[in-house]
Amino acid sequence: MKRVILQLTAVFAVCLLMAAGCAGGVSRQENPENVVDQAETGSDDAAWEEAVHTPLGKYPETVEYTLGKISGANNSNLPVGDTYEDNAYTRYLREVLNIQNEDAFELEAGGSYEEALEMSIADRSIPDVLVVNGRDNLVKLVEAGLVENLTTVYEECTTDVIKEMYESYGEDLLGSATFDGKLYAFPNTAIDDGHMLLWLRADWIRELGLEEPQTMDEAMQVIKAFVDNDIAGNGRTIGLACSTGIIAGSSETYGVDSIFTKFGSATEKWILDDDGQIVYGSVTDETKEALRYLNQLYEDGVLDTRFLLRKTDNIDDLLVNGYCGAAFGRWWAPNNPLSLSYSADNTAEWKPYLFAEDVQDQPQTFESYDEWMYVVVRKGYEHPEIVGKYVSAIFDYSRYEDDQYSSEVNEYFSINVDPTARPMNINVDYIDALYRCGENLQKALAGEMSVTELSGLEKSYYNTCRSYLNGNLTTANGWAAYASRIQAVEVLENTGTRKKPAISLGSAEGEIPQNLQDLETEAFLKIIAGEEPVDYFDTFVQEWYANGGEELTEKVRN
């Protein structure tokens, strides 16, 4: 009851903040301090006109806007003294555009932010700019008439580069924010992160005199050797790290997604089967075979035998203490969590592996945008164009053109500041941005490309990687920049296989209800840990369809 009271108190406080902040951002009409002499009106109006109708025109006076802000864990790893209203991004935006956010609320996603968002919609009172979590909430805002039509903003106040970035995803992405031919939000872009990699302690492989693995099966034997030889000592060595979530997706780690990929399974996704029918990927025969393989890994001690008892922080500690030398993770895993291991022991040599044969048989997946992020502008706010200008300044100008003010922004990437530090929690980039950056960095480091040809972001990574390779930078951030942007991307490129772009489900509601999610997780964990035989999967599939899965599948197909 005490926790409930505290939660209600927090939500009430958020409401007060929103009520105070949602009356509209400070504008030149509303702020008496912005009154100018009649003689200055002509040139001033021209400056305002340029700012309002161009991507990078600077406002002659500061335009402030209230913001619904999604915060990050650990204050987004911001340097000491920086805040969400005063950091490299906000300082840059003040310098280039003369805009400033005043945060109506700063809340983490996964509960409190969603509650504040729902209450904003219910009360028909939202900040000037709002980050919307989930297309369903975007639909509610549009249907309630609470947000601005941003079609003209997109046309006038985004650069050609930004337009190219959005167009690289095809029509589906912008289409998800378009209603009756009008664009009502700027959607987040999810670059191709490539396939999940297997990260192994290469120093342990050498210490045991083992050959580097060439297949997934060989890699699992390497991990078994880590455990059988107790390389960490005193019986503390564990096998492959695994979270109880099983599937990490694109934003987490410690999943075993790659095992499912190896068998042609795409769990937690709607896919196209061999008969051309849309089915839920977690109920296919390929998924059953992946679970059979995982169960065998568990029985052999290759998979951490205590994984059911672990939480993410606990697994982090295992890496830090040198008890675990194997984990699946995306290209960015060196930034988090492997940098924790390097910080504790810089002799820990983590190396990425990807086996081409395991990523050849990929089913076509679908995207429903249920959990996508969008940026909207309050209906009636005087300067809706700031969203287009913000995107153009942060994701084009600072990266590709500006050498005067952008150094602090680009440095954030090399010191591992989380992207949630940005005022608006979306990223806009080319779908193949990871590979573009990796290719340019490799050429520059090899002397095949002039450093002056690199974008601001690439220059920041180049300087960090060069310093690391020269031995001048020995920090975890230096290693992480090189391991992620050079080593990991090179491994992804060498497989010659990229992920298939997802196809939009359109207006179909593809979200899996919580009861079916729970049913799936429970069944998978029982099968992997041997609490139920592998054939129990067939029972799970029957129950999944009987408890709403059949009706849901029909809705998605139609």
Salt bridges, closest charged atoms under 4 A:
GLU49 OE2 - HIS53 NE2 3.35
ASP82 OD2 - ARG91 NH2 3.34
ASP86 OD1 - ARG91 NH1 3.00
ASP86 OD1 - ARG94 NH2 3.65
ASP128 OD1 - ARG378 NH2 2.85
GLU156 OE1 - HIS53 ND1 2.80
ASP203 OD2 - ARG201 NH2 2.72
GLU212 OE1 - LYS351 NZ 2.82
ASP228 OD2 - LYS224 NZ 2.88
GLU289 OE1 - ARG292 NE 3.28
ASP304 OD2 - ARG310 NE 2.83
GLU349 OE1 - ARG206 NH2 2.63
ASP358 OD1 - LYS262 NZ 3.53
GLU382 OE1 - HIS383 NE2 3.79
GLU385 OE2 - HIS383 ND1 2.81
ASP403 OD1 - LYS459 NZ 3.60
GLU408 OE2 - ARG91 NH2 2.58
ASP429 OD2 - ARG399 NH1 2.82
ASP432 OD1 - ARG436 NE 2.87
GLU439 OE2 - LYS443 NZ 3.25
GLU493 OE2 - ARG498 NH2 3.49
GLU522 OE2 - LYS526 NZ 3.09
ASP535 OD1 - LYS288 NZ 3.14
ASP538 OD2 - LYS288 NZ 3.14
GLU551 OE2 - LYS555 NZ 3.70
GLU554 OE2 - ARG557 NH1 3.87
